[in-house]
């Protein structure tokens, strides 16, 4: 079961590895990212940032769906990391057992000019394709939140959009 899909443009970093993994009691992290699944240097970096007692899989989007939908993964507490809302939407459309989707940090390092983006917060900058994906994700009846660190209050994304 996926305890959380986190949209974070940095994928694994200290806050994710140490704080979120512990808070979610995750036993495994799946980085679902087509680029990272092929980039050996990025894979080494992600592995170094992962706590020793947590399993890590770095998979393409399609391979992540197959891995998570495998019946053997049903009883695991899996924390999934993606770096775009488009990728979170893809997983949401292809995986049933998801507790929540946390859109934390997105659009800061994607190479799209900031002037062409919609800024929802200092950590959420949406290109046109990300805006479309967000609308579809919010229409999916999934629990979609914004929570950067566990100490912050969880905000439903619908509420964030209406402010």
Buried (B, 14 or more C-beta within 10 A) or exposed (E): BBBBBBBBBBBBBEBBBEEBBEBBEBBBBBBBBBEBBEBEEBBEBBEEBBBEEBEBBBBBBEBBBEBBEEEEBEEBBBBBBBBBBBBBBBBBEBBEEBBBBBBBBBBEEBEBEEEEBEEBBEBBBBBEEBBBBBEBBBEBEBBBBBBBEEEEEEBBBEEBEEE
